[in-house]
Amino acid sequence: YGFIALGAMVGSLLVGFFLSRRLGAPISRPVLALAATARTIAERSDYSVRAQKLTGGELGLLTDTFNQMLREIQQRESALRQSEERMRTLLENSSDAILLIRRGGLIFYASRATERILGYRSEEVLGHNAYDFIHPEDRERVRQARENSQPGVPMLLEFRVRHQDGTWRHLESVGVNRYADP
């Protein structure tokens, strides 16, 4: 009985081995190719790469769906780039000084009109706190208005800002708080 059991076990192992070799490649090859494509996309951030469809059935459907997802991501990325370019063009060609300020007051963008209106080149204000340019007597009022503003609701403020030449200029500012908290 031991030899029969051992023979049956060895026979089962051999049948399993040959079946896995015969049937494994048609399944694992498309999955590995899809994984390699995903890795390439992740490494290069290149959504124009497409997975090669190696089989039909469920794995072919998975590859088609993966490629469709890549097309949609590529289209959205392109639309986002175009939108950013339009926004950049609007910001740079505005006659108003436009400052984009992070939570806490750090300036991370200043339009070209900033130099014409306030005397500062963009590079001179980037990384500085916006409140440092506001007259000391107006700072707390501006800070309170910002803290009490509703996210997404424009607020109109008038306050004094320091011009590059050291003088104080009255400024009318329209701002929008994007954050739910100050």
C-alpha positions in Angstrom: 0.0 0.0 0.0 2.9 2.3 0.7 4.3 1.9 -2.8 0.9 2.5 -4.3 0.4 5.6 -2.2 3.9 6.9 -3.0 3.3 6.1 -6.8 0.0 8.0 -6.7 1.6 10.9 -5.0 4.5 11.1 -7.4 2.1 10.7 -10.3 -0.1 13.5 -9.0 2.9 15.7 -8.5 4.1 15.0 -12.1 0.6 15.7 -13.5 0.4 18.9 -11.4 3.8 20.0 -12.5 3.1 19.5 -16.2 -0.4 21.1 -16.0 1.0 24.1 -14.2 3.8 24.4 -16.8 1.3 24.1 -19.7 -1.5 26.3 -18.2 0.6 28.7 -16.1 2.3 30.5 -18.9 -0.9 31.6 -20.6 -2.1 33.1 -17.3 1.1 34.4 -15.8 2.6 35.9 -19.0 -0.2 38.5 -19.5 -0.3 39.3 -15.8 3.5 39.8 -15.6 3.4 41.9 -18.8 0.6 44.1 -17.2 2.7 44.4 -14.0 5.8 45.4 -16.0 3.8 48.1 -17.9 2.4 49.4 -14.6 5.9 49.5 -13.2 7.2 51.4 -16.3 4.4 54.0 -16.0 5.0 54.5 -12.3 8.8 55.0 -12.8 8.5 57.4 -15.7 5.0 59.0 -15.0 4.4 58.4 -18.7 0.7 57.7 -19.3 1.2 57.3 -23.0 2.6 53.8 -22.4 0.1 51.0 -23.2 -0.1 47.4 -22.1 0.2 44.8 -24.9 -2.9 42.6 -25.1 -1.5 39.0 -25.1 -4.7 37.1 -24.7 -8.5 37.3 -24.8 -10.9 36.4 -22.1 -10.8 38.0 -18.7 -7.1 38.9 -18.9 -7.6 40.5 -22.3 -10.5 42.5 -20.8 -8.3 43.5 -17.9 -5.6 44.8 -20.3 -8.2 46.7 -22.4 -9.7 48.3 -19.2 -6.2 49.1 -18.0 -5.3 50.8 -21.3 -8.7 52.7 -21.3 -7.9 54.0 -17.8 -4.4 55.1 -19.0 -6.1 57.0 -21.9 -8.4 58.8 -19.5 -5.6 59.7 -17.2 -3.6 61.0 -20.2 -6.5 63.1 -21.4 -7.1 64.5 -17.9 -3.5 65.3 -17.5 -3.4 67.1 -20.8 -6.5 69.1 -19.9 -5.0 70.0 -16.6 -1.8 71.2 -18.2 -3.8 73.3 -20.7 -5.9 74.8 -17.8 -2.7 75.6 -15.8 -1.2 77.3 -18.8 -4.3 79.4 -19.3 -4.3 80.3 -15.6 -0.6 81.2 -15.7 -1.3 83.4 -18.7 -4.1 85.2 -16.9 -2.1 85.7 -13.8 0.9 87.0 -15.5 -1.0 89.4 -17.7 -3.3 90.8 -15.1 -2.9 94.5 -14.3 -3.5 93.7 -10.6 -0.9 92.4 -8.2 -1.8 88.8 -7.5 -0.3 87.0 -4.5 -1.0 83.4 -3.7 -0.5 82.8 0.0 -0.4 79.5 1.9 -2.0 79.0 5.3 0.0 81.0 7.8 0.8 83.8 5.4 3.7 82.4 3.3 3.7 83.9 -0.2 4.3 81.2 -2.9 3.4 83.2 -6.0 3.5 86.9 -7.0 2.5 88.1 -10.4 4.5 90.5 -12.5 2.2 93.4 -11.6 3.5 93.2 -8.0 6.6 95.0 -9.1 4.7 97.8 -10.9 2.3 98.3 -7.9 4.4 97.5 -4.9 7.9 97.9 -6.3 9.0 94.3 -5.4 10.1 91.8 -7.9 8.4 88.4 -7.5 11.6 86.9 -6.2 11.8 89.5 -3.4 8.5 88.5 -1.9 8.4 84.7 -2.5 8.9 82.8 0.7 8.2 85.8 2.9 5.2 86.2 5.2 2.5 88.4 3.6 1.8 90.0 7.0 5.3 91.4 7.1 4.4 93.7 4.3 1.2 95.0 6.0 1.3 98.0 8.2 1.6 97.0 11.9 -1.6 98.9 12.8 -3.6 96.9 10.1 -2.1 93.4 10.6 -4.4 92.2 13.3 -7.5 93.5 11.5 -6.5 91.7 8.3 -5.6 88.6 10.2 -9.0 88.6 12.0 -10.9 89.2 8.7 -9.1 86.2 7.1 -9.7 84.0 10.1 -13.4 84.9 10.2 -13.9 84.5 6.5 -15.9 81.7 5.0 -14.0 79.3 2.7 -14.6 80.2 -0.9 -16.4 83.5 -0.2 -14.5 86.6 -1.5 -13.6 89.2 1.1 -12.8 92.8 0.4 -10.2 94.5 2.6 -8.5 97.9 2.6 -5.2 98.2 4.4 -1.7 99.7 4.1 1.2 97.9 2.6 4.9 98.7 2.6 6.1 99.7 -0.9 9.7 98.7 -1.8 10.8 102.3 -1.4 9.7 102.2 2.3 6.5 104.3 1.9 3.1 103.0 2.9 0.4 102.6 0.2 -3.3 102.0 0.6 -4.4 98.8 -1.0 -7.8 97.4 -1.8 -7.6 93.6 -1.6 -10.0 90.9 -2.7 -9.1 87.6 -1.2 -10.6 84.1 -1.0 -9.9 81.8 1.9 -9.7 78.2 0.5 -9.3 76.6 3.9 -12.0 75.7 6.4 -9.8 76.8 9.3 -7.3 79.7 9.6 
